[in-house]
Each structure stands twice: as C-alpha cells, then as structure tokens.
Amino acid sequence: MSQSMTRSPLAPASFPDLPVIKGVRFASASAGVKYQDRTDVMLALLAPGTSIAGTFTRSLTRSAPVRDCQAKLGDDCKDGAAILVNSGNSNAFTGHFGQTSVEQITSAVANVTEIPETRIFTASTGVIGEPLPHDRIIAKIDELADGLSEARLKDAAEAIMTTDTFAKGASAQVEIEGQTVSIAGIAKGSGMIAPDMATMLVYIFADAKMEQSALQSLLSSICDRTFNCITVDSDTSTSDSLMLCATGASGVDATGNDAFASALETVMLELSHQVVRDGEGATKFVEIQVTGAETDSDAKTHGLSIANSPLVKTAVAGEDPNWGRIVMAIGKSGAAADRDLLSISFGDVLVAEKGWVSPNYREDDAAELMKQDEIIIKVDLGLGEGHATVWTCDLTHGYIEINADYRS
C-alpha cells in the first residue's frame, strides 16, 4: 500500500530519536518490488561476534524466508551477519520459487559483503502468492552496501512498511557496570496481526554482549508478555519474524542482568503498542486487563477472546459501552469462568458484578468514557490469582476499505 495513506490518529507525534547501536549499520533503497518511487528494501550489516535470537510465526503456511531464518538461527556469527528485508511482496505460498528467491538474494548479499550465506537472513512482507521479483532486489545490493551507516535505522524502518501509516521505533538505555548499554528497535505491522510467537517484522539491536542461547531464552520469555499479547484482527501472518541482535560492541556482558531485561521489555512493549496504534483503520487503543482467573494462561485466553471479538471491537468503534458483548466473549473463550463471580469495568466505571449489572451503574458514565482515544476494559473472574493484559484496537469501516482492495 502507498506510504501516503492517512496517518493513524493514534500515532506518536514523530519518529523517536534512536541511539546509535555500535556494531550494526543500515541502508535502504527503492527496488520497485511492488511500488515505484518508495523505499522497499533495507540491509543491516552486523559486526563479527554478534549473537542473534529470533521468534517466528508458527503458521503452517509460513513463508520461504521464515523457514530459511529458522534453519540458520543458533549458529555463531564469528564472521558477522546481515539481514535483508523487502516490502511489497511476502514471498509466501510461492512454491519452489520462494526458496529460489531466498537463495538468490542470500548469495548476492554474501558476494557483496563477504559474509557466509549461512549468516545472511532475509524477510519479505506484502502480498501473498506472487513470485518475488528478486532480481530487482539483487540489482540494489551494491547501492545498499555503499550506503551503510550507523545513523540510518529510521530509513530501515520506513523501508519495511506496507499498510503502515507511520514508521515504528523505540529505544532504551541502561547503566551496567558503569557503562551505558543501548537498545533500539524498529517494527512494521498494521494488519494481519494476531501473533503466535512474535509478530509482523521486528528488528531489535543492542550493543550488549550475550551468548546466543541466553539471548534466545530472554527474547522468547519477553515475547509472551508483549508481542504475543497484541491483536488487531485475529489473523496470524505467514511472515511474522522478530530478530534480536546483540553486537557486543559495548563490551558489557548483559547475561542475567535484570536491568537489561527490563529495558529490552520496555522496547518490545512500546513497539508492540505502536503496531496496535497503527491497526488498519484504528481510532481507539484498547487495553484489556484480566484478573482473578484460575491461571495466567486462562486470563490471557479470556483477554484475547475479548480483544478478537468483532462485536466488541465494533462496539468500541461506535463508542457503545455494550458490556453484554464482553460477557459473550468470556463465555465462549473456553477458559474457566463463573457467571456469578464475574465483574466488568470500563475504566473506573463498574459496569457489572456478581452475574448482573452493578446497582450503581449509569450508562452515561460509561458512554462518556468510550469517547476517549484510549480505553481500558477490566475483567475480574473471581476464581484465582491468574492475570494477563492484552492490547487491541477497534474495528472500523477503514479496515474494510484497506483490505478490500489490498492487491490492487
């Protein structure tokens, strides 16, 4: 889709000022994969010794680039690594042509960068089922290599956009052993968002040092509390990929460091929220807090059931405090619930308790709250200590308009 689409009303005021991450350089170019006159390919070149962790879609129809990245993950990067991403075409459901495109691109990047093909990772995002015009991308690799700079992370963020209305970035810095460790990340995602691992395309870079298995364990854990807790439309992409790269350029070992883990979670949570704020056609950002479940897993199941309900999402779009739809979503989720112990609030407005509408509930209070751009829905199941928070957006006519002609 065109980058000239109307900017989401929930978007941040501007792209953040991200710190330079030593040990990684970026470049972007216009390859004309689908659209002319827009950047649609980015290259990240990582220093020798970088550790790379990743999480990927569990879709059984996942793309050739995803499968290739999964196969390569875990090996060391003593000779460096590179990541090449294109937008406009997902290289998914393209048969043997998909793997051929990946091999052609990785071979070309390896030739230019002198990095082994086994350390070249690719990702593609866009239309499914159309062969990737990889020759157009390969023709730009020399230009990408010549344009590499530590300061071009924003350019990389813009190059991976599809239906996104704004480039997404976030960062954090933390002091470890008297030295500053920096983390910066970018993401793309707007529709087909209901992750079952990480989500969309996300690339996070840190100058900390960490062994690959420890980095992988940390990433997987934080994913479950961030990217795996968002949904726009309940659809899991064939191309979802998240890669975390620790260049080690700061010389600081962050293994087991709680401050680093907290900073990384801050970056991942902010990026995941930006994806929701750019949900196709979104006008409301919705946080769903579930407490009192038998388990955390049950709480998350209930939260996602509410967040993915078209009836809940359209009610939010229409600013209608239709709490009956929340009751419905809880009842159908499959997780444990008891009607007579349930309570529901919109923000601080208690709507229902003990299986019935609250005696102090006033519809006007809830209706006024629903006019806000950011809405909190609270559910307490009264069964135990399980809790979870998930994030979503409303469902508007804009979503239909974007997706009705996505291929045109």
Buried (B, 14 or more C-beta within 10 A) or exposed (E): BEBEBEEBEBBBEEBBEBBBBBBBBBBBBBBBBBBEEBBBBBBBBBBBBBBBBBBBBEBEEBBBBBBBBBEBBEEBBEEBBBBBBBBBBBBBBBEEBBBBBBBBBBEBBBEBBEBBBBBBBBBBBBBBEBEBBBEBBBBBBEBBBEBBEEEBBBBBBBBBBBBBBBBBBBBBEBEBEEEEBBBBBBBBBBBBBBBBBBBBBBBBBBBBBBBBEBBBEBBBEBBBBBBBBBBBBBBBBBBBBBBBBBBBBBEBBBBEBEEBBEBBBBBBBBBBBBBBBBBBBBBBBBBBBBBBBBBBEBBBBBBBBBBBBEBBBBBBBEBBBBBBBBBBBBEEBEBBBEEEBBBBBBBEBBBBBEEEBBEEBEEEBBBBBBEEEEBBBBBBBBBBEBBBBBBBBBBBEBBEEBBEEBEE
